[in-house]
Amino acid sequence: MDIDEQIRRAMEEGQFENLPGAGKPLHLDENPFEDPSWRLAHHLLRSSGFSLPWIERRREIEAEPETTLSTLRAACAEWGAGRARGDSAFRVENAWQQAVASFRQRIADLNRQILSYNLEAPSIYFHLRLLDPDRELELTTSKASDTLTDINPG
């Protein structure tokens, strides 16, 4: 008999009824994997509305790619519209190349921030993946993507 069958039988027999805490929310305030010597410090941070600096940094980094890509999308739309209107090819292409250069610079800055963050994160499981500007440009100009690729590794 497999474990699923044993659980099903126990449920049918009512062995899971009237357990202590049934119907009440779980209290997950404590992390069982947290270093006990840091437990009080983490509790004080959480109860005061703060989190660890590396967590705050991750939140800031994760918000940035979509803003960067939105700017590139707007430039791409203007590039296409300018070409369709018959605007000066030099002006349209020059504006697009400036937008691409700005995008590449912003991705390079983000990748530096990601590398720095990865050094601060306590485990490789929290590391962020670097962004590939060439891939993002290709996806944007082909209109095949709505968001930057996931910067989370898993």
Solvent accessible surface area in square Angstrom, and as a share of the most:
residue,aa,sasa,rsa
1,M,140,0.63
2,D,87,0.45
3,I,114,0.58
4,D,98,0.51
5,E,48,0.21
6,Q,92,0.41
7,I,77,0.39
8,R,109,0.40
9,R,110,0.40
10,A,16,0.12
11,M,121,0.54
12,E,120,0.54
13,E,117,0.53
14,G,23,0.23
15,Q,111,0.49
16,F,101,0.42
17,E,120,0.54
18,N,148,0.76
19,L,89,0.44
20,P,131,0.83
21,G,44,0.43
22,A,67,0.52
23,G,91,0.87
24,K,144,0.61
25,P,108,0.68
26,L,147,0.73
27,H,154,0.69
28,L,144,0.72
29,D,103,0.53
30,E,115,0.52
31,N,71,0.37
32,P,111,0.70
33,F,188,0.78
34,E,17,0.08
35,D,72,0.37
36,P,99,0.63
37,S,95,0.61
38,W,141,0.49
39,R,70,0.26
40,L,123,0.61
41,A,40,0.31
42,H,32,0.14
43,H,92,0.41
44,L,101,0.50
45,L,58,0.29
46,R,112,0.41
47,S,78,0.50
48,S,72,0.47
49,G,69,0.67
50,F,129,0.54
51,S,27,0.17
52,L,43,0.21
53,P,102,0.64
54,W,37,0.13
55,I,50,0.25
56,E,70,0.31
57,R,67,0.24
58,R,45,0.16
59,R,138,0.50
60,E,119,0.53
61,I,1,0.01
62,E,67,0.30
63,A,66,0.51
64,E,49,0.22
65,P,8,0.05
66,E,71,0.32
67,T,83,0.48
68,T,10,0.06
69,L,2,0.01
70,S,50,0.32
71,T,93,0.54
72,L,3,0.01
73,R,73,0.26
74,A,65,0.50
75,A,25,0.19
76,C,11,0.07
77,A,66,0.51
78,E,87,0.39
79,W,51,0.18
80,G,36,0.35
81,A,40,0.31
82,G,1,0.01
83,R,139,0.51
84,A,92,0.71
85,R,142,0.52
86,G,62,0.59
87,D,42,0.22
88,S,65,0.42
89,A,74,0.57
90,F,160,0.67
91,R,117,0.43
92,V,6,0.04
93,E,66,0.30
94,N,65,0.33
95,A,48,0.37
96,W,16,0.05
97,Q,101,0.45
98,Q,116,0.51
99,A,23,0.18
100,V,18,0.11
101,A,61,0.47
102,S,71,0.46
103,F,8,0.03
104,R,98,0.36
105,Q,99,0.44
106,R,67,0.24
107,I,1,0.00
108,A,37,0.29
109,D,41,0.21
110,L,0,0.00
111,N,25,0.13
112,R,137,0.50
113,Q,60,0.27
114,I,0,0.00
115,L,94,0.47
116,S,40,0.26
117,Y,0,0.00
118,N,22,0.11
119,L,160,0.80
120,E,79,0.36
121,A,10,0.08
122,P,90,0.57
123,S,35,0.23
124,I,122,0.62
125,Y,185,0.70
126,F,84,0.35
127,H,49,0.22
128,L,6,0.03
129,R,120,0.44
130,L,85,0.42
131,L,8,0.04
132,D,69,0.36
133,P,32,0.20
134,D,83,0.43
135,R,114,0.42
136,E,2,0.01
137,L,17,0.09
138,E,118,0.53
139,L,36,0.18
140,T,10,0.06
141,T,55,0.32
142,S,68,0.44
143,K,168,0.71
144,A,76,0.59
145,S,27,0.17
146,D,118,0.61
147,T,80,0.46
148,L,14,0.07
149,T,47,0.27
150,D,86,0.45
151,I,12,0.06
152,N,52,0.26
153,P,58,0.36
154,G,111,1.07
